[in-house]
Amino acid sequence: MARRSFLGELFDFVRANKAWMLVPVIVALLVVGVLIVLGGTQAAPFIYTLF
């Protein structure tokens, strides 16, 4: 059995259980995570101008 990524298993869970209302929550969490990661890099001044 091949190893699967966390996002792959999460997508399979959403599809199998027809829990499509979780997709916006997952996308929002991913966007916030990316902003947090980029906030500590050289890209921070460009991110702060968006808000």
LUMLO-832402 format. One line per 3 residues: number of its first residue (from 1); their letters; for each residue x, y, z of C-alpha. Coordinates in Angstrom, 3 decimals, decimal comma. Layout:
N
NUM	A	X:Y:Z | ...
END
This chain:
51
1	MAR	0,000:0,000:0,000 | 1,453:3,328:-1,040 | 1,873:6,175:1,432
4	RSF	-0,446:9,075:0,852 | 0,003:12,697:1,703 | -2,109:14,392:4,337
7	LGE	-3,870:16,551:1,766 | -4,589:13,527:-0,422 | -6,194:11,676:2,457
10	LFD	-8,127:14,783:3,491 | -9,484:15,188:-0,040 | -10,489:11,515:-0,131
13	FVR	-12,271:11,961:3,214 | -14,191:14,995:1,934 | -15,151:13,199:-1,257
16	ANK	-16,149:9,907:0,422 | -18,242:11,555:3,143 | -19,636:14,265:0,862
19	AWM	-18,424:16,880:3,335 | -17,945:19,623:0,754 | -18,644:22,305:3,350
22	LVP	-15,147:21,628:4,735 | -13,414:22,757:1,522 | -13,677:26,535:2,238
25	VIV	-12,407:25,973:5,782 | -9,435:23,971:4,513 | -8,620:26,579:1,863
28	ALL	-8,825:29,402:4,418 | -6,488:27,537:6,782 | -4,010:26,932:3,969
31	VVG	-4,059:30,622:2,976 | -3,509:31,722:6,583 | -0,661:29,225:6,907
34	VLI	1,010:30,534:3,759 | 0,669:34,115:4,987 | 2,238:33,185:8,323
37	VLG	5,151:31,465:6,617 | 5,688:34,336:4,195 | 5,384:36,855:7,032
40	GTQ	8,774:35,758:8,333 | 10,555:36,040:4,997 | 11,730:38,832:2,719
43	AAP	8,235:38,918:1,196 | 6,713:40,365:4,400 | 6,652:44,028:3,286
46	FIY	4,719:43,048:0,154 | 2,188:41,026:2,142 | 1,545:43,843:4,603
49	TLF	0,622:46,178:1,736 | -2,257:43,842:0,850 | -3,936:44,571:4,159
END
